[in-house]
Amino acid sequence: MHESGEMYLETVYVLSQKKAAVRSVDVAVEMGFSKPSVSRGIGLLKKGEFITVDDNGYITLTKTGLAYAKKIYERHTVLTALLVRFGVDEKTAAEDACRIEHVISDASMDAIKKQMN
């Protein structure tokens, strides 16, 4: 999956933790993207069977989508915490973690998580 797909998936996951129901418009507002861009991204996630979208436009993560989204979100939170621990301000740490989370290997992430405990 490309970085953009991971971002959409993570956003759906985060929104689903805050709201009972998530729609494409919620994702667009949260990410600051246009509705057509989000529609395309959501369509790709649906095609990849990471989400389902019902007749009312409500998005649900599939089992696979939920597992993937949790993995990306965990990377984001762990990397943010690590950078803050190093003295980086929270906003910068979160922005940098967002970029790193998409390229870091599982082996490196596992090593970081081990050291964080």
matplotlib code that plots the C-alpha trace (Angstrom):
import matplotlib.pyplot as plt

x = [0.0, 1.2, 1.7, -1.5, -3.6, -2.0, -2.9, -6.5, -6.7, -5.2, -7.6, -10.6, -9.3, -8.7, -12.1, -13.8, -12.3, -14.0, -17.3, -19.8, -20.0, -17.4, -18.2, -15.9, -16.8, -15.4, -12.2, -12.0, -12.5, -10.0, -7.3, -8.0, -8.4, -11.0, -14.0, -13.0, -9.5, -10.9, -13.5, -10.7, -8.7, -11.7, -12.5, -9.0, -9.2, -12.6, -11.2, -8.3, -10.8, -9.5, -12.9, -16.5, -18.9, -22.6, -25.5, -25.5, -21.8, -20.7, -17.2, -16.2, -12.7, -12.5, -10.5, -7.5, -8.0, -8.3, -5.1, -3.2, -4.6, -3.7, -0.2, 0.2, -1.4, 0.9, 3.9, 2.7, 2.2, 5.4, 7.5, 5.9, 6.6, 10.2, 10.9, 9.2, 11.4, 14.4, 13.3, 11.4, 8.3, 5.0, 3.8, 7.1, 7.4, 3.9, 4.6, 7.9, 6.5, 3.8, 6.5, 8.7, 5.8, 5.4, 9.0, 10.4, 11.0, 9.2, 12.6, 13.5, 10.1, 10.2, 13.6, 12.3, 9.3, 11.6, 13.7, 10.7, 9.5]
y = [0.0, 3.5, 6.2, 8.0, 4.8, 4.3, 7.9, 7.4, 4.1, 5.6, 8.6, 6.3, 4.4, 7.5, 8.9, 5.6, 5.8, 9.2, 8.7, 6.0, 6.4, 7.7, 8.9, 10.2, 13.8, 13.3, 12.0, 15.0, 17.5, 15.7, 15.5, 18.9, 17.2, 17.8, 15.4, 14.1, 13.2, 11.4, 9.7, 8.2, 7.2, 5.6, 3.8, 2.3, 1.1, -0.4, -2.2, -3.5, -4.8, -2.7, -1.1, -1.5, 1.3, 0.8, 2.3, 5.3, 6.0, 4.8, 3.4, 0.3, -1.2, -4.8, -7.2, -6.7, -3.0, -2.7, -4.7, -2.5, 0.7, -0.2, -1.0, 2.4, 4.2, 2.4, 3.4, 7.0, 7.1, 5.2, 7.4, 10.6, 9.5, 8.7, 12.0, 13.9, 11.9, 13.1, 16.7, 17.4, 19.5, 17.6, 19.2, 18.6, 15.1, 14.2, 15.7, 13.8, 10.6, 10.8, 10.8, 8.1, 5.7, 4.9, 4.0, 2.4, -1.4, -3.8, -4.8, -1.2, -0.5, -3.6, -2.6, 0.9, -0.5, -2.8, 0.1, 2.2, -0.3]
z = [0.0, -0.8, 1.8, 0.8, 1.3, 4.7, 5.6, 4.7, 6.5, 9.7, 9.5, 9.2, 12.2, 14.3, 13.4, 14.2, 17.7, 18.2, 16.3, 16.0, 12.2, 9.7, 6.2, 3.4, 4.3, 7.8, 6.3, 4.0, 6.8, 9.1, 6.5, 4.8, 1.4, -1.3, -1.4, -4.9, -3.6, -0.6, -2.7, -4.9, -1.9, -0.2, -3.5, -3.6, 0.1, -0.8, -3.8, -1.7, 0.8, 3.6, 4.2, 3.3, 2.5, 3.1, 1.1, 3.4, 2.9, 6.3, 6.3, 8.2, 8.5, 7.5, 9.7, 7.4, 7.3, 11.1, 11.6, 9.1, 10.5, 14.0, 12.9, 11.2, 14.2, 16.7, 14.6, 14.7, 18.4, 19.3, 17.0, 18.3, 21.9, 21.1, 19.4, 22.3, 24.7, 22.7, 23.3, 20.1, 20.6, 20.3, 17.0, 15.2, 16.7, 15.4, 11.9, 11.6, 13.0, 10.3, 7.6, 9.2, 10.0, 6.3, 5.5, 8.6, 8.5, 10.9, 12.3, 13.2, 14.6, 16.7, 18.1, 18.9, 20.7, 22.7, 23.8, 24.7, 27.4]

ax = plt.figure().add_subplot(projection="3d")
ax.plot(x, y, z, "-o")
ax.set_aspect("equal")
plt.show()
